[in-house]
Amino acid sequence: MIIEKNNQLDDFLLENQNKDCFIIPILSDVNLHPLQNSLSAIYVKIVDGEERILCFNHGETLKLNSKKLLDLNKLGRKFVRDKKQLNHIVKLNDVIDVNLQYYMSKNKPLQWEELSTNTHDYFHRVMWKMKNTNRIIPILKHLELCREQVMMLEKHYKLPIHEAYNNEIIENLSFIESSGLRKDDDMVFSEYNLFTSTGRPSNRFGGINFAALNKKDESRKPYTSRFQDGILVEFDYDAYHLRLIGHILDYQFPKGSVHEHMSEFYGDVDYETSKSTSFQYLYGRIPQQVIDTNPFFSRVNKYINEIWGEFKREDFVKSNIYNKRIYKKNLSAMNRNKLFNYMIQLLETENNMKVMTQLIPFLKDKQSKLILYSYDSFLFDFKLTDGLDFLKSVKRILEQDGVFPTKSSKGLNYHEMKDITEKL
C-alpha cells in the first residue's frame, strides 16, 4: 500500500492506466497555505479498486521524486475534495472537485471537519506550535484518515458535474491565489471559498478577511507592490449591480453616471441620495409609484416576478451566465426579494468569472499580477515596465467593450490610492 520507490509507482500506474481514481493530498503542515507548504504524501484509490499512499516527504519512508507527480496524468478522471488545493501542488488533467459537485446539488459544502483520528487530534492539539507535523504522524494513521475521507468522495462523486464551474471558475480562483499579496515584508496568500449560500465567494486565510479589508482604519496600508519598480492599481466597476441588471434586462443607461441618470426620476436629488435610493429599491421593496414612473425599476419588478414564478413552478431557477441551478429544496424562508438578491450576487460573481476567463490568458506572459478580486473591484500589482498599454488593455477587458465602465486608482500601498481614471 505504501509506494516509496519510482519503479513501484510506475508499475501501479501501468496496471491502472486511464482508470478513474480518488486523490487526497497530505500536506506537511496543516496550518500553512498550500502555496507555502510542501507535499508529505498523496493517497490514491482507484474507483472500485486498490489504494496506495505515495510518499514524497515523510519521516518513516523513502522519498519519491516530486517530478513523478505528473505521472498521475496516466490515470483517468481524478476526483478530489479540493481542486484549488491540488492545483497549487500539481496541475493535473481531468480533475473533478467533489465538494463542488455536492455544493451545486445541495447549495452547501461537504463537512470534512468531523473526519479525523485520535492521533491527528493529539498532534494538532498538543503540538500545535510544531511545524510540519504531518511528516511525523505515522503513515498508517494517514492511511486510516484517508480511508475515511475517500468514503465521503465515493458517496458523492456520481453527482452531476458542472463543467464551467469545475473547469473555469475554480481555475480562475486558483490563478488569483497563486499570485499572493505582499504584506509588510512577507508574501501572504488568500483563499477563495466558493461554497457560500449566495454563490458569492468569501476570501480569508490566516486570520485575514481579504474580502473585507477596511478602507478607513489603515488595514490596507501594509499591502504594497512586490516589485521595486511597482505600484498597486485597482479597477472598480461603476454602479455595478445596476448596470448588470440593466444589461440582462436590455435597459440602456445613457453615457455618464448611472446615479445622475436615476436622480432624474427621484426629483433631481444629489448623487449620494440617488445612489442610496436606487440601492434601497434594488435590495428591498419597490414602491408601486416607482414601478409606474421609473422605466428601469419597472423592468426590474417584472423580472423579479418572472424569476419568482419560475422558482415556484419549476422548484429552481438558473443563473444568467453559467446556468447554475438554485434549488427551492435547498433554501429556507425564501421570498421574492431574497431570491432576487441571490440572483444579483450570483450574476456579479459569474460576470466577474467570465471576465477573468478573458483576462487571465492576457496576463500569463506579463510580469504584473492580478492579486485580489472583491465583488466589484480588481487589484493588480503593476510592474511599471509592463507599460501604460498594459493597464489600458486590462481596462478594456474588464469593461467588456464599455458595457461596464470602471474607475481606476493607484498607490504605493493599498490604503493611499489616488484616482487615475482620466489618465486611462
C-alpha angles and dihedrals in degrees: 000000000000118000115196102148127070095231091054089056092047091054093048093050093046091053092049102035113159092001118136115248147176119243127197118180118211108208120204095237123034092200099055129084112254089247091058093041139079132225116255098178142331128223119217126185122179112226105263088355147079130320135223139181112218110207120213104155117003130132095232099051147047117262127253118217107263089224087070089072090082089059087073085081086079087075123079126245113349117215114201139170094231120021094182090057092050091048089060090053101040135342109236132175126248097018116166123195108222091190087059092048090054093044093051089054100038105023091232135080127254115264108241098157094085092058110094145110129241089249094054091046091051096049094045093046102041100030098037092133093054117095125228095014092163089070091064101037104102112268092231089057088055087051090052092052093045090054089057091048095047089054087062091050092047090052095057111021093098092063115113116284118227100212098195094052094042098044103028114023097041090047091051093051090046089054094054093046091051091062095061126192129260109237115181101318098330138076117243128187132218127218120209117211110204095180101089128131093253098037093243106128121242117213124206139130137162094012093307121117099206092182092060107038104158116245094202109043098055092253086135096050098088091060112095140152120288089216125084087220095038142106136184117256124189130193117202123191114235116235086341102177093046091050093045092053091042090053096054091043092048092239110155113217112202119246115278130033118002091203092053088051092050091048088070088070093047098056099276094294121173124277098263094047091049091050095050092044093052092049090047090056095040095054099030139029120325110219116231091241090058091048090053097046107029114069093198096053090041088063091042091054091050091049092049090053091048096052092042090053091047091048092054094041101044099025089235143049129211126233115247101243112024099023094237109174120233105202123211091217091062097052128070129205092007121175137171098272095041091053090049091051089052089051093049093052091045091049090051092050096046094046089052090050091049089052091049091052087060095039101049097064088052091052099047097086094039128091094220115092136219099224108168139020119189120176100284103010142067122205122204132192095219121203107207094222089067085071138214091291088065091059092045090052092049090050092051092050094046093048093050096221093325096305092119110031119206137207116219134207138177136203146163085237133020093251100053102053123160126204115255099165094122093050090060 
